[in-house]
Amino acid sequence: MKSRRKILLTVFIVIVFACALMVWADTSQAVADYKWIHSRDTEGELVTAFVTALRINHPAAYEMIDPSLKPRLDEWMNTHPPRKCASEPYIFLSGDLTRANGEKLGWSVVFGCEGERYGDVSFKIDGIFIKDMKAINWGEVRR
């Protein structure tokens, strides 16, 4: 009888823990960042992942760029502190744009969220060019 109660209590605790973990994972910004960074099946997802990796200085950003851009990314990582969001961010993407004259403009991104310690976190990047699922160039990051 006592062993049955222990088993039921253990099962109950495991179920409560699993439910709490699921609720945390659904609302955790760290989990959302991880999902965004590792979901790169389309160019739009790659751009979202790259912008997220830049924001939090995640080393996965190096996997998303052409190797010739490593010095530029190194400079970014060394001069910009990671900025974590307290709430789910908004990311507006405009697709791979081309002007009427044929000039390619690349992807544009506007990013914003409420920062954990810094107030609002927002920036815009124009001219993100993708080739073979790697960023081959990106414009100035404007805050």
C-alpha positions as CSV (number, residue, x, y, z in Angstrom):
1,M,0.0,0.0,0.0
2,K,2.8,2.4,0.9
3,S,4.7,1.7,-2.3
4,R,1.6,2.3,-4.4
5,R,1.2,5.8,-2.7
6,K,4.9,6.5,-3.4
7,I,4.5,5.6,-7.0
8,L,1.4,7.7,-7.4
9,L,3.1,10.6,-5.6
10,T,6.1,10.3,-7.9
11,V,3.9,10.2,-11.0
12,F,2.0,13.2,-9.8
13,I,5.2,15.2,-9.2
14,V,6.6,14.3,-12.6
15,I,3.3,15.3,-14.3
16,V,3.3,18.7,-12.5
17,F,7.0,19.3,-13.3
18,A,6.4,18.4,-17.0
19,C,3.4,20.8,-17.1
20,A,5.4,23.6,-15.5
21,L,8.3,23.0,-17.9
22,M,5.9,23.2,-20.9
23,V,4.4,26.5,-19.7
24,W,7.9,27.9,-19.1
25,A,9.1,26.8,-22.6
26,D,6.1,28.4,-24.2
27,T,6.7,31.7,-22.5
28,S,10.5,31.8,-22.2
29,Q,12.3,34.3,-24.5
30,A,15.5,32.2,-24.3
31,V,13.6,29.2,-25.8
32,A,12.1,31.4,-28.5
33,D,15.6,32.8,-29.4
34,Y,16.9,29.3,-29.6
35,K,14.1,28.2,-31.9
36,W,14.6,31.2,-34.1
37,I,18.3,30.7,-34.4
38,H,18.1,27.0,-35.2
39,S,15.2,27.3,-37.7
40,R,16.8,28.2,-41.0
41,D,14.9,26.3,-43.7
42,T,14.0,29.4,-45.8
43,E,15.8,32.7,-46.6
44,G,13.3,34.5,-44.4
45,E,14.0,32.2,-41.5
46,L,17.7,32.6,-42.1
47,V,17.4,36.4,-41.9
48,T,15.3,36.2,-38.7
49,A,17.9,33.8,-37.2
50,F,20.8,36.0,-38.2
51,V,19.2,39.1,-36.7
52,T,18.4,37.2,-33.5
53,A,22.0,35.9,-33.3
54,L,23.4,39.5,-33.8
55,R,21.1,40.8,-31.0
56,I,22.3,38.2,-28.5
57,N,25.8,37.8,-29.8
58,H,25.2,34.1,-30.4
59,P,28.1,32.2,-32.0
60,A,25.6,30.6,-34.5
61,A,25.9,33.9,-36.4
62,Y,29.2,32.6,-37.8
63,E,27.5,29.6,-39.3
64,M,25.1,32.0,-41.2
65,I,27.6,34.2,-42.9
66,D,30.1,33.8,-45.8
67,P,33.5,33.1,-44.2
68,S,35.0,36.2,-45.7
69,L,32.7,38.3,-43.4
70,K,34.2,36.8,-40.2
71,P,36.3,40.0,-39.4
72,R,33.2,42.2,-39.7
73,L,31.2,39.8,-37.5
74,D,34.1,39.7,-35.0
75,E,34.0,43.5,-34.8
76,W,30.2,43.4,-34.1
77,M,30.5,40.8,-31.4
78,N,33.4,42.6,-29.7
79,T,31.7,46.1,-29.7
80,H,28.0,45.3,-29.0
81,P,26.8,43.8,-25.8
82,P,24.2,41.1,-26.0
83,R,20.6,42.5,-25.7
84,K,18.1,40.1,-24.3
85,C,14.3,40.6,-24.6
86,A,11.9,40.4,-21.6
87,S,9.0,39.8,-23.9
88,E,8.5,38.3,-27.3
89,P,10.0,40.6,-30.0
90,Y,8.5,41.7,-33.2
91,I,10.4,41.2,-36.4
92,F,9.2,42.8,-39.6
93,L,10.8,41.3,-42.7
94,S,10.6,42.7,-46.2
95,G,11.5,40.0,-48.8
96,D,14.3,40.0,-51.2
97,L,13.5,43.3,-52.9
98,T,14.3,44.4,-56.5
99,R,13.8,47.9,-57.9
100,A,12.1,48.3,-61.3
101,N,15.5,48.9,-62.9
102,G,16.7,45.5,-61.7
103,E,18.8,46.7,-58.8
104,K,18.6,44.2,-55.9
105,L,18.0,45.7,-52.5
106,G,18.2,42.5,-50.4
107,W,16.2,41.8,-47.3
108,S,15.2,44.5,-44.8
109,V,14.5,43.9,-41.1
110,V,13.0,46.0,-38.3
111,F,13.4,44.4,-34.9
112,G,12.1,45.5,-31.5
113,C,11.3,44.3,-28.1
114,E,11.2,45.3,-24.4
115,G,14.7,44.7,-23.1
116,E,15.5,42.9,-19.9
117,R,17.6,45.7,-18.4
118,Y,18.0,48.2,-21.2
119,G,14.6,49.6,-21.9
120,D,13.5,49.1,-25.5
121,V,15.7,47.2,-27.9
122,S,15.2,48.1,-31.5
123,F,17.2,48.3,-34.7
124,K,16.9,48.2,-38.4
125,I,19.1,46.5,-41.0
126,D,18.7,47.0,-44.7
127,G,20.5,45.2,-47.5
128,I,20.9,41.7,-46.1
129,F,21.9,39.6,-49.1
130,I,21.6,35.8,-49.0
131,K,23.4,33.4,-51.4
132,D,23.4,29.6,-50.9
133,M,21.7,30.1,-47.5
134,K,24.5,32.3,-46.2
135,A,24.5,36.1,-45.5
136,I,27.0,37.5,-48.0
137,N,26.5,41.1,-47.0
138,W,24.4,43.3,-44.7
139,G,23.9,47.0,-44.3
140,E,24.5,49.2,-41.4
141,V,22.7,48.3,-38.2
142,R,20.7,51.4,-37.2
143,R,19.3,51.9,-33.7
